[in-house]
Amino acid sequence: MTPLDSAILDSKEQYVFYHKMIDFAFKELIVAVQRQQLCNEQEVLLFKQYCDLLLYSIEAMRIKYMYDEEDNMKVDLTDSGFPNYLEFRYLFNDLELRDEYLGKLTPIAILKEEFLETLMHKKESINKSKLFQAASIVYYTSVNKQYIFNRFVQGKIINAPKDSKADLLISWSFFDVSHNRPFICFMYFNYDGNNINDYKDEIYEVLKTTSDREMSLDTMAYTIDRRLPKVSPKLIKRIDLGPIHNVFAKDENEITHAILQAIGKKEIALESYAISLKINEVKSNSEFKEGGFFSKQIFQKWDNVFNQNYVFAPHRIIQLLYNKTPDIMNRLAKAPIEVSSLQ
């Protein structure tokens, strides 16, 4: 951990700018992933659901801190660009105590009367502390705890698309504490039993305890395979969302450095950004048996992990990166994917 893992921006205006940028960039990313068919149709739907949880949570943070003069949202400025993972925890904890907090706040009717009195009769601006009270009421009454992106988010087991090499598909997402970035995972598998619902609790428990952080993908696959005797994983895919390269970043990443340098020289706009995205997958190519006669278990033989790197950026930034970081651009799985500029 470094101080830049939980840095505070310089002003409320910067926070407004930051929230606008993150919201815009993420929505562009969702559309681009679908348009470029980086995932199949079912994966895109799940990808969008997890991203919506992230956006919902970040919007809740915006409301929470909007007029709070004493506290500010902490942002990770090193190879991330996302709010520090503790901010998501704070949201969840806040909403656990929703009723207790609401009981301490000024009733809405009284607050409205005070606002009208100040604006209409006194012709004065509303005090920041009163605005913070109003924002707190909005926060505690409108934000739903079940839509907050937790450190581990479990998806349901569903039927895999028809052209898959497995019968079932499960997804999950986690916020890796060391990288301070969200990851989205998909596992295609077969089940050696009659009803998958009889075994789903075991599957959920194993995923939560073994696959809730960034690690070597073949290690993750082997661990899941060993811990779940009735499950035969056939394909595991993991999407690493980020980092988001922008004016707030303070890391040694080459793409970030190129963007910051160009912003400093006023070659590109202050709101310029790019997003890195990695998709890693590992497939089973065959099976083998291990153990004694009474404790025999079938395991998968895994291929090498297939790594694919992508960059999403507006046209001007793509030109810049080809000029400043040609080696990175030429190693991408496909040419940099163009997204809209933030106006």
Contacts in CASP RR format, 6 or more apart in sequence:
PFRMAT RR
TARGET T0000
AUTHOR 0000-0000-0000
METHOD contacts of the structure
MODEL  1
MTPLDSAILDSKEQYVFYHKMIDFAFKELIVAVQRQQLCNEQEVLLFKQY
CDLLLYSIEAMRIKYMYDEEDNMKVDLTDSGFPNYLEFRYLFNDLELRDE
YLGKLTPIAILKEEFLETLMHKKESINKSKLFQAASIVYYTSVNKQYIFN
RFVQGKIINAPKDSKADLLISWSFFDVSHNRPFICFMYFNYDGNNINDYK
DEIYEVLKTTSDREMSLDTMAYTIDRRLPKVSPKLIKRIDLGPIHNVFAK
DENEITHAILQAIGKKEIALESYAISLKINEVKSNSEFKEGGFFSKQIFQ
KWDNVFNQNYVFAPHRIIQLLYNKTPDIMNRLAKAPIEVSSLQ
2 78 0 8 1.000
4 76 0 8 1.000
4 77 0 8 1.000
4 78 0 8 1.000
4 250 0 8 1.000
4 251 0 8 1.000
5 76 0 8 1.000
5 77 0 8 1.000
5 78 0 8 1.000
5 80 0 8 1.000
5 84 0 8 1.000
5 180 0 8 1.000
6 74 0 8 1.000
6 75 0 8 1.000
6 76 0 8 1.000
6 84 0 8 1.000
6 86 0 8 1.000
7 74 0 8 1.000
7 75 0 8 1.000
7 76 0 8 1.000
7 77 0 8 1.000
7 250 0 8 1.000
8 72 0 8 1.000
8 73 0 8 1.000
8 74 0 8 1.000
8 75 0 8 1.000
9 15 0 8 1.000
9 18 0 8 1.000
9 72 0 8 1.000
9 75 0 8 1.000
9 248 0 8 1.000
12 66 0 8 1.000
14 248 0 8 1.000
15 62 0 8 1.000
15 65 0 8 1.000
15 72 0 8 1.000
15 73 0 8 1.000
17 271 0 8 1.000
18 75 0 8 1.000
18 248 0 8 1.000
19 58 0 8 1.000
19 59 0 8 1.000
19 62 0 8 1.000
20 342 0 8 1.000
21 246 0 8 1.000
21 271 0 8 1.000
21 273 0 8 1.000
21 342 0 8 1.000
22 58 0 8 1.000
22 81 0 8 1.000
22 82 0 8 1.000
22 244 0 8 1.000
23 55 0 8 1.000
23 58 0 8 1.000
23 59 0 8 1.000
24 340 0 8 1.000
24 342 0 8 1.000
25 244 0 8 1.000
25 246 0 8 1.000
25 273 0 8 1.000
25 275 0 8 1.000
25 339 0 8 1.000
25 342 0 8 1.000
26 51 0 8 1.000
26 54 0 8 1.000
26 55 0 8 1.000
27 55 0 8 1.000
28 312 0 8 1.000
28 339 0 8 1.000
28 340 0 8 1.000
29 51 0 8 1.000
29 241 0 8 1.000
29 275 0 8 1.000
29 277 0 8 1.000
29 312 0 8 1.000
29 339 0 8 1.000
30 47 0 8 1.000
30 48 0 8 1.000
30 51 0 8 1.000
31 339 0 8 1.000
32 312 0 8 1.000
32 337 0 8 1.000
32 339 0 8 1.000
33 39 0 8 1.000
33 44 0 8 1.000
33 47 0 8 1.000
33 277 0 8 1.000
34 44 0 8 1.000
34 48 0 8 1.000
36 334 0 8 1.000
36 337 0 8 1.000
38 277 0 8 1.000
38 279 0 8 1.000
38 310 0 8 1.000
39 47 0 8 1.000
39 237 0 8 1.000
39 239 0 8 1.000
39 279 0 8 1.000
40 161 0 8 1.000
41 161 0 8 1.000
42 158 0 8 1.000
42 160 0 8 1.000
42 161 0 8 1.000
42 169 0 8 1.000
43 171 0 8 1.000
43 186 0 8 1.000
43 237 0 8 1.000
46 155 0 8 1.000
46 171 0 8 1.000
46 184 0 8 1.000
46 186 0 8 1.000
47 184 0 8 1.000
47 239 0 8 1.000
50 149 0 8 1.000
50 153 0 8 1.000
50 171 0 8 1.000
50 173 0 8 1.000
50 182 0 8 1.000
50 184 0 8 1.000
51 241 0 8 1.000
53 147 0 8 1.000
53 148 0 8 1.000
53 149 0 8 1.000
53 153 0 8 1.000
53 173 0 8 1.000
54 149 0 8 1.000
54 182 0 8 1.000
56 147 0 8 1.000
56 148 0 8 1.000
56 149 0 8 1.000
57 88 0 8 1.000
57 91 0 8 1.000
57 147 0 8 1.000
57 148 0 8 1.000
57 149 0 8 1.000
58 83 0 8 1.000
60 91 0 8 1.000
60 139 0 8 1.000
60 143 0 8 1.000
60 148 0 8 1.000
61 73 0 8 1.000
61 83 0 8 1.000
61 87 0 8 1.000
61 91 0 8 1.000
62 73 0 8 1.000
63 135 0 8 1.000
63 138 0 8 1.000
63 139 0 8 1.000
63 142 0 8 1.000
63 143 0 8 1.000
64 73 0 8 1.000
64 91 0 8 1.000
64 94 0 8 1.000
64 135 0 8 1.000
64 136 0 8 1.000
64 139 0 8 1.000
65 71 0 8 1.000
65 72 0 8 1.000
65 73 0 8 1.000
66 131 0 8 1.000
66 132 0 8 1.000
66 135 0 8 1.000
67 128 0 8 1.000
67 129 0 8 1.000
67 131 0 8 1.000
67 132 0 8 1.000
67 134 0 8 1.000
67 135 0 8 1.000
68 132 0 8 1.000
68 135 0 8 1.000
69 128 0 8 1.000
69 129 0 8 1.000
69 132 0 8 1.000
73 83 0 8 1.000
73 87 0 8 1.000
74 83 0 8 1.000
74 84 0 8 1.000
74 86 0 8 1.000
74 87 0 8 1.000
75 81 0 8 1.000
75 82 0 8 1.000
75 83 0 8 1.000
75 84 0 8 1.000
75 248 0 8 1.000
76 82 0 8 1.000
76 83 0 8 1.000
76 84 0 8 1.000
76 85 0 8 1.000
76 180 0 8 1.000
77 248 0 8 1.000
77 249 0 8 1.000
77 250 0 8 1.000
77 251 0 8 1.000
78 180 0 8 1.000
78 249 0 8 1.000
78 250 0 8 1.000
78 251 0 8 1.000
79 179 0 8 1.000
79 180 0 8 1.000
79 181 0 8 1.000
79 243 0 8 1.000
79 251 0 8 1.000
79 253 0 8 1.000
80 179 0 8 1.000
80 180 0 8 1.000
80 181 0 8 1.000
80 242 0 8 1.000
80 243 0 8 1.000
80 244 0 8 1.000
81 180 0 8 1.000
81 242 0 8 1.000
81 243 0 8 1.000
81 244 0 8 1.000
81 246 0 8 1.000
81 248 0 8 1.000
81 249 0 8 1.000
82 180 0 8 1.000
82 181 0 8 1.000
82 182 0 8 1.000
82 242 0 8 1.000
82 244 0 8 1.000
84 180 0 8 1.000
85 151 0 8 1.000
85 175 0 8 1.000
85 177 0 8 1.000
85 180 0 8 1.000
88 148 0 8 1.000
88 149 0 8 1.000
88 150 0 8 1.000
88 151 0 8 1.000
88 175 0 8 1.000
89 151 0 8 1.000
91 143 0 8 1.000
91 148 0 8 1.000
92 145 0 8 1.000
92 148 0 8 1.000
92 150 0 8 1.000
94 101 0 8 1.000
94 139 0 8 1.000
94 140 0 8 1.000
95 140 0 8 1.000
95 143 0 8 1.000
95 144 0 8 1.000
95 145 0 8 1.000
95 148 0 8 1.000
96 145 0 8 1.000
98 140 0 8 1.000
98 145 0 8 1.000
101 136 0 8 1.000
101 140 0 8 1.000
102 137 0 8 1.000
102 140 0 8 1.000
102 141 0 8 1.000
105 133 0 8 1.000
105 136 0 8 1.000
105 137 0 8 1.000
105 140 0 8 1.000
106 114 0 8 1.000
106 133 0 8 1.000
108 137 0 8 1.000
111 130 0 8 1.000
111 133 0 8 1.000
111 134 0 8 1.000
111 137 0 8 1.000
114 130 0 8 1.000
115 126 0 8 1.000
115 130 0 8 1.000
115 134 0 8 1.000
118 124 0 8 1.000
118 125 0 8 1.000
118 126 0 8 1.000
118 127 0 8 1.000
118 130 0 8 1.000
119 126 0 8 1.000
149 173 0 8 1.000
149 175 0 8 1.000
149 182 0 8 1.000
150 175 0 8 1.000
151 174 0 8 1.000
151 175 0 8 1.000
151 177 0 8 1.000
151 212 0 8 1.000
152 172 0 8 1.000
152 173 0 8 1.000
152 174 0 8 1.000
152 175 0 8 1.000
152 208 0 8 1.000
152 212 0 8 1.000
153 172 0 8 1.000
153 173 0 8 1.000
153 174 0 8 1.000
154 172 0 8 1.000
154 204 0 8 1.000
154 207 0 8 1.000
154 208 0 8 1.000
155 170 0 8 1.000
155 171 0 8 1.000
155 172 0 8 1.000
155 173 0 8 1.000
156 170 0 8 1.000
157 168 0 8 1.000
157 169 0 8 1.000
157 170 0 8 1.000
157 196 0 8 1.000
157 200 0 8 1.000
157 203 0 8 1.000
158 168 0 8 1.000
158 169 0 8 1.000
158 170 0 8 1.000
159 167 0 8 1.000
159 168 0 8 1.000
159 169 0 8 1.000
160 166 0 8 1.000
160 167 0 8 1.000
160 168 0 8 1.000
160 169 0 8 1.000
160 188 0 8 1.000
161 169 0 8 1.000
164 188 0 8 1.000
164 234 0 8 1.000
164 235 0 8 1.000
165 188 0 8 1.000
165 234 0 8 1.000
165 235 0 8 1.000
166 188 0 8 1.000
166 189 0 8 1.000
166 190 0 8 1.000
166 232 0 8 1.000
166 233 0 8 1.000
166 234 0 8 1.000
166 235 0 8 1.000
167 189 0 8 1.000
167 190 0 8 1.000
167 191 0 8 1.000
168 188 0 8 1.000
168 189 0 8 1.000
168 190 0 8 1.000
168 191 0 8 1.000
168 196 0 8 1.000
169 186 0 8 1.000
169 187 0 8 1.000
169 188 0 8 1.000
169 189 0 8 1.000
170 186 0 8 1.000
170 187 0 8 1.000
170 189 0 8 1.000
170 203 0 8 1.000
170 207 0 8 1.000
171 184 0 8 1.000
171 185 0 8 1.000
171 186 0 8 1.000
171 187 0 8 1.000
172 184 0 8 1.000
172 185 0 8 1.000
172 207 0 8 1.000
172 208 0 8 1.000
172 211 0 8 1.000
173 182 0 8 1.000
173 183 0 8 1.000
173 184 0 8 1.000
173 185 0 8 1.000
174 182 0 8 1.000
174 183 0 8 1.000
174 185 0 8 1.000
174 211 0 8 1.000
174 212 0 8 1.000
174 213 0 8 1.000
175 181 0 8 1.000
175 182 0 8 1.000
175 183 0 8 1.000
176 182 0 8 1.000
176 183 0 8 1.000
176 213 0 8 1.000
176 214 0 8 1.000
177 213 0 8 1.000
178 213 0 8 1.000
178 214 0 8 1.000
179 214 0 8 1.000
181 240 0 8 1.000
181 241 0 8 1.000
181 242 0 8 1.000
181 243 0 8 1.000
182 241 0 8 1.000
183 214 0 8 1.000
183 238 0 8 1.000
183 239 0 8 1.000
183 240 0 8 1.000
183 241 0 8 1.000
184 238 0 8 1.000
184 239 0 8 1.000
184 241 0 8 1.000
185 211 0 8 1.000
185 236 0 8 1.000
185 237 0 8 1.000
185 238 0 8 1.000
185 239 0 8 1.000
186 235 0 8 1.000
186 236 0 8 1.000
186 237 0 8 1.000
186 238 0 8 1.000
187 224 0 8 1.000
187 233 0 8 1.000
187 235 0 8 1.000
187 236 0 8 1.000
187 237 0 8 1.000
188 233 0 8 1.000
188 234 0 8 1.000
188 235 0 8 1.000
188 236 0 8 1.000
189 231 0 8 1.000
189 232 0 8 1.000
189 233 0 8 1.000
189 234 0 8 1.000
190 231 0 8 1.000
190 232 0 8 1.000
190 234 0 8 1.000
191 199 0 8 1.000
191 230 0 8 1.000
191 231 0 8 1.000
191 232 0 8 1.000
192 229 0 8 1.000
192 230 0 8 1.000
192 231 0 8 1.000
192 232 0 8 1.000
193 199 0 8 1.000
193 230 0 8 1.000
199 230 0 8 1.000
199 231 0 8 1.000
202 228 0 8 1.000
203 228 0 8 1.000
203 231 0 8 1.000
206 224 0 8 1.000
206 227 0 8 1.000
206 228 0 8 1.000
207 224 0 8 1.000
210 220 0 8 1.000
210 223 0 8 1.000
210 224 0 8 1.000
210 227 0 8 1.000
211 220 0 8 1.000
211 223 0 8 1.000
211 224 0 8 1.000
214 240 0 8 1.000
216 305 0 8 1.000
217 236 0 8 1.000
217 238 0 8 1.000
217 280 0 8 1.000
217 281 0 8 1.000
217 282 0 8 1.000
217 305 0 8 1.000
218 282 0 8 1.000
218 302 0 8 1.000
218 304 0 8 1.000
218 305 0 8 1.000
220 236 0 8 1.000
220 238 0 8 1.000
221 233 0 8 1.000
221 236 0 8 1.000
221 282 0 8 1.000
221 284 0 8 1.000
221 300 0 8 1.000
221 302 0 8 1.000
222 299 0 8 1.000
222 302 0 8 1.000
224 231 0 8 1.000
224 233 0 8 1.000
224 236 0 8 1.000
225 231 0 8 1.000
225 232 0 8 1.000
225 233 0 8 1.000
225 299 0 8 1.000
225 300 0 8 1.000
226 297 0 8 1.000
226 299 0 8 1.000
229 297 0 8 1.000
232 284 0 8 1.000
232 287 0 8 1.000
232 298 0 8 1.000
232 300 0 8 1.000
233 284 0 8 1.000
233 300 0 8 1.000
234 283 0 8 1.000
234 284 0 8 1.000
234 300 0 8 1.000
235 281 0 8 1.000
235 282 0 8 1.000
235 283 0 8 1.000
235 284 0 8 1.000
236 281 0 8 1.000
236 282 0 8 1.000
237 279 0 8 1.000
237 280 0 8 1.000
237 281 0 8 1.000
238 279 0 8 1.000
238 280 0 8 1.000
238 281 0 8 1.000
239 277 0 8 1.000
239 278 0 8 1.000
239 279 0 8 1.000
240 277 0 8 1.000
240 278 0 8 1.000
240 279 0 8 1.000
240 280 0 8 1.000
241 275 0 8 1.000
241 277 0 8 1.000
242 275 0 8 1.000
242 276 0 8 1.000
242 277 0 8 1.000
242 278 0 8 1.000
243 249 0 8 1.000
243 251 0 8 1.000
243 253 0 8 1.000
243 256 0 8 1.000
243 275 0 8 1.000
243 276 0 8 1.000
244 273 0 8 1.000
244 274 0 8 1.000
244 275 0 8 1.000
245 253 0 8 1.000
245 255 0 8 1.000
245 256 0 8 1.000
245 259 0 8 1.000
245 273 0 8 1.000
245 274 0 8 1.000
245 275 0 8 1.000
245 276 0 8 1.000
246 259 0 8 1.000
246 271 0 8 1.000
246 272 0 8 1.000
246 273 0 8 1.000
246 274 0 8 1.000
247 259 0 8 1.000
247 260 0 8 1.000
247 263 0 8 1.000
247 270 0 8 1.000
247 271 0 8 1.000
247 272 0 8 1.000
249 256 0 8 1.000
249 259 0 8 1.000
249 260 0 8 1.000
254 324 0 8 1.000
254 325 0 8 1.000
254 328 0 8 1.000
255 274 0 8 1.000
255 276 0 8 1.000
255 311 0 8 1.000
255 321 0 8 1.000
255 325 0 8 1.000
255 328 0 8 1.000
258 320 0 8 1.000
258 321 0 8 1.000
258 324 0 8 1.000
258 325 0 8 1.000
259 268 0 8 1.000
259 272 0 8 1.000
259 273 0 8 1.000
259 274 0 8 1.000
259 317 0 8 1.000
259 320 0 8 1.000
261 324 0 8 1.000
262 268 0 8 1.000
262 272 0 8 1.000
262 320 0 8 1.000
262 324 0 8 1.000
263 269 0 8 1.000
263 270 0 8 1.000
263 272 0 8 1.000
267 320 0 8 1.000
268 316 0 8 1.000
268 317 0 8 1.000
268 320 0 8 1.000
269 341 0 8 1.000
271 341 0 8 1.000
271 342 0 8 1.000
271 343 0 8 1.000
272 314 0 8 1.000
272 316 0 8 1.000
272 317 0 8 1.000
272 341 0 8 1.000
273 313 0 8 1.000
273 314 0 8 1.000
273 317 0 8 1.000
273 342 0 8 1.000
274 311 0 8 1.000
274 312 0 8 1.000
274 313 0 8 1.000
274 317 0 8 1.000
274 321 0 8 1.000
275 311 0 8 1.000
275 312 0 8 1.000
275 313 0 8 1.000
275 339 0 8 1.000
276 309 0 8 1.000
276 310 0 8 1.000
276 311 0 8 1.000
277 309 0 8 1.000
277 310 0 8 1.000
277 311 0 8 1.000
277 312 0 8 1.000
278 307 0 8 1.000
278 308 0 8 1.000
278 309 0 8 1.000
278 310 0 8 1.000
279 307 0 8 1.000
279 308 0 8 1.000
279 310 0 8 1.000
279 333 0 8 1.000
280 305 0 8 1.000
280 306 0 8 1.000
280 307 0 8 1.000
280 308 0 8 1.000
281 305 0 8 1.000
281 306 0 8 1.000
282 302 0 8 1.000
282 303 0 8 1.000
282 304 0 8 1.000
282 305 0 8 1.000
282 306 0 8 1.000
283 302 0 8 1.000
283 303 0 8 1.000
283 306 0 8 1.000
284 300 0 8 1.000
284 301 0 8 1.000
284 302 0 8 1.000
284 303 0 8 1.000
285 301 0 8 1.000
285 302 0 8 1.000
285 303 0 8 1.000
286 300 0 8 1.000
286 301 0 8 1.000
287 298 0 8 1.000
287 299 0 8 1.000
287 300 0 8 1.000
287 301 0 8 1.000
288 298 0 8 1.000
288 299 0 8 1.000
288 301 0 8 1.000
289 296 0 8 1.000
289 297 0 8 1.000
289 298 0 8 1.000
289 299 0 8 1.000
290 296 0 8 1.000
290 297 0 8 1.000
290 299 0 8 1.000
291 297 0 8 1.000
308 333 0 8 1.000
309 331 0 8 1.000
309 332 0 8 1.000
309 333 0 8 1.000
310 332 0 8 1.000
310 333 0 8 1.000
310 334 0 8 1.000
310 336 0 8 1.000
310 337 0 8 1.000
311 318 0 8 1.000
311 321 0 8 1.000
311 328 0 8 1.000
311 329 0 8 1.000
311 332 0 8 1.000
311 336 0 8 1.000
311 337 0 8 1.000
312 336 0 8 1.000
312 337 0 8 1.000
312 338 0 8 1.000
312 339 0 8 1.000
313 321 0 8 1.000
313 336 0 8 1.000
313 337 0 8 1.000
313 338 0 8 1.000
313 339 0 8 1.000
314 338 0 8 1.000
314 339 0 8 1.000
314 340 0 8 1.000
314 341 0 8 1.000
315 338 0 8 1.000
315 341 0 8 1.000
316 341 0 8 1.000
318 336 0 8 1.000
318 338 0 8 1.000
321 328 0 8 1.000
321 329 0 8 1.000
321 336 0 8 1.000
322 329 0 8 1.000
322 336 0 8 1.000
329 335 0 8 1.000
329 336 0 8 1.000
END
